[in-house]
């Protein structure tokens, strides 16, 4: 079984100083990069790490849009979470690579077949779901599986019933 795509969505890089990193990328690539934005609060974008609803609204992100792929820069805030944990443990560098897949369960099954664990972090944007799987031992990098789901109705249930997200693991 496969994850259902070979199209890479983005490569995520953790940094300590996103403004400085943006300026450096702009100089190297000769392009303008959008100002960083904060991840919305948990009532807008519920995110769960190791089964617990977290607050990641202090993480700042921007995307470098290239012809064939995007680079996502992320500067973790002080709140605990997957970005902060990885930066503290390993320093700056690649956190994950991301694929948008047509069938999330099929993609998770393909990762399971090579021995990757279930996702440890999952988030629900209004127009999509993402999940981080620590596949470093199997693939050399964490994998982010994304889908274009309409989570408009699901978000309220996730906030009132945090266990509900486990159906997506």
C-alpha positions in Angstrom: 0.0 0.0 0.0 1.1 3.6 -0.6 0.2 7.0 0.8 -1.6 7.7 -2.4 0.6 10.5 -3.7 4.1 11.4 -4.7 3.5 15.1 -4.7 5.3 16.9 -1.9 3.4 19.8 -0.2 6.1 21.4 1.9 9.3 21.0 3.8 9.1 22.5 7.4 12.2 24.1 8.9 12.3 25.1 12.6 14.2 28.4 13.3 15.0 30.5 16.4 14.6 33.9 14.6 12.0 33.9 11.8 12.6 37.5 10.8 16.3 36.9 10.3 15.7 33.7 8.5 13.2 35.3 6.1 15.7 38.1 5.3 18.3 35.5 4.5 16.0 33.4 2.3 14.9 36.6 0.5 18.5 37.5 -0.2 19.4 34.0 -1.4 16.3 33.5 -3.6 15.7 37.1 -4.7 12.0 36.9 -3.8 9.7 38.6 -1.3 8.4 36.3 1.5 5.2 37.0 3.5 5.5 38.2 7.1 5.1 35.5 9.7 1.6 34.8 11.1 0.6 33.1 14.3 -1.1 29.8 14.5 -4.7 30.6 15.4 -5.9 29.8 19.0 -7.2 26.4 19.9 -10.9 27.4 19.6 -10.3 28.1 15.9 -7.8 25.4 15.2 -8.0 22.6 17.7 -4.6 20.7 17.9 -3.8 17.6 19.9 -0.4 16.4 21.0 -0.2 13.0 22.6 -4.0 13.1 23.0 -4.1 16.5 24.8 -5.6 19.7 23.4 -2.7 22.2 23.2 -2.3 25.9 22.7 0.1 26.6 19.9 -1.0 30.2 19.2 2.5 31.5 20.0 4.1 29.5 17.0 4.8 31.8 14.0 4.8 30.4 10.5 5.5 31.7 7.0 5.7 29.9 3.6 8.4 30.3 1.0 6.6 29.5 -2.3 8.9 28.1 -4.9 8.0 26.8 -8.3 7.8 23.2 -7.3 7.4 23.1 -3.5 6.9 25.3 -0.5 9.3 25.7 2.5 7.5 26.3 5.7 9.5 28.3 8.3 8.3 27.8 11.9 9.5 29.7 15.0 8.1 28.0 18.1 7.0 30.1 21.0 7.4 29.3 24.7 4.4 27.0 25.0 5.2 23.2 25.0 4.4 21.4 21.7 5.9 19.5 18.8 7.7 22.5 17.4 9.2 23.6 20.7 10.1 20.1 21.7 11.9 19.4 18.4 13.8 22.7 18.4 14.9 22.2 22.0 16.0 18.6 21.3 17.6 18.9 17.9 18.2 22.6 17.2 17.3 24.4 14.0 16.6 22.4 10.9 14.0 20.2 9.1 11.1 19.2 11.3 9.0 17.3 8.7 8.0 16.9 5.1 4.4 17.2 4.2 2.1 15.4 1.7 -1.5 16.2 0.8 -3.2 12.9 0.4 -6.6 11.9 -1.0 -7.3 9.3 1.8 -5.9 9.9 5.2 -6.6 6.4 6.6 -4.9 4.8 3.6 -1.9 7.0 4.1 -1.7 6.1 7.8 -2.0 2.4 6.9 0.9 2.7 4.5 3.1 4.4 7.2 2.0 1.7 9.7 3.1 -1.0 7.2 6.7 0.3 7.3 6.6 0.4 11.1 5.9 4.2 11.6 3.9 4.9 14.8 0.5 6.5 14.9 0.5 10.3 14.7 1.5 12.0 17.9 0.1 15.4 16.8 -3.0 16.2 14.8 -4.6 19.6 14.0 -7.9 20.7 12.4 -7.9 23.8 10.3 -11.3 24.8 8.9 -10.3 23.5 5.5 -8.0 20.7 6.3 -6.5 18.2 8.8 -2.8 17.6 9.4 -1.0 15.0 11.5 2.7 14.5 12.4 4.1 11.0 12.5 7.6 10.4 13.8 8.9 8.3 11.0 12.6 9.1 11.5 13.6 5.5 12.1 11.7 4.3 9.1 12.1 7.2 6.6 14.7 9.5 8.1 12.2 12.3 8.8 8.9 13.1 10.4 6.0 12.9 8.0 3.0 15.3 8.0 -0.1 13.9 6.3 -2.5 16.6 5.2 -6.0 16.3 3.8 -8.5 18.9 2.5 -11.3 18.2 5.0 -14.1 20.5 5.8 -13.7 20.7 9.6 -16.3 23.4 10.1 -18.7 21.3 12.1 -16.1 19.0 13.6 -14.2 21.8 15.4 -17.0 22.4 18.0 -17.2 18.7 18.8 -13.4 18.4 19.1 -13.5 21.2 21.7 -16.3 19.7 23.7 -15.1 16.1 23.3 -11.3 16.0 22.9 -11.5 12.2 22.7 -13.3 12.5 19.4 -10.0 13.2 17.6 -8.8 9.7 18.3 -11.1 8.5 15.5 -8.5 10.1 13.1 -5.5 8.2 14.5 
